[in-house]
Amino acid sequence: MNKIINSKLVRLDINGTNKKEIIVELAKLIEQEGRLNSIDEYVEEVLKREELSTTGIGFGVAIPHGKTNAVKVPTVAFGRSKNGVEWQSLDDNPVHMIFLLAVPEEEASNAHLKLLAALSRKLMDESFRQELLTIDSEEKLIELLETIFTN
């Protein structure tokens, strides 16, 4: 449970067709791993954050996140949409890769910023984004992402 992401937190072909559906779908993966105290509180916090400003950073990527006591341990869930989803991204393009971050309130500033910084740096690399789009198994994806999320 100490790993930030594992293969059960990955959905290579996400079912959701809009922002809220995808956030709920990925949050359910986090809940199934026993990492949430309350999925409803967590989802509410993520959606509240989405209202402040978009988490669609461009390049087909969104990083929705929530900092709340509804989260037990820092966690990342990943979803991929083949068709793309409207996310009001900074570049106005659809999102194909979604990283849902869950951080406990008491660890919010440190863990949250470390996760976002590490992920954002790596996502600037076009070859890394291409690999995320084409990788064909959860295990291979985890190996790739562990290069970012190791402490």
Beta strands, then each sheet from edge to edge (+ up, - down):
strand 1: 10-11
strand 2: 56-58
strand 3: 61-62
strand 4: 65-67
strand 5: 75-85
strand 6: 95-103
sheet 1: 1+ 5+ 6- 3- 2+
sheet 2: 1+ 5+ 6- 4-
end
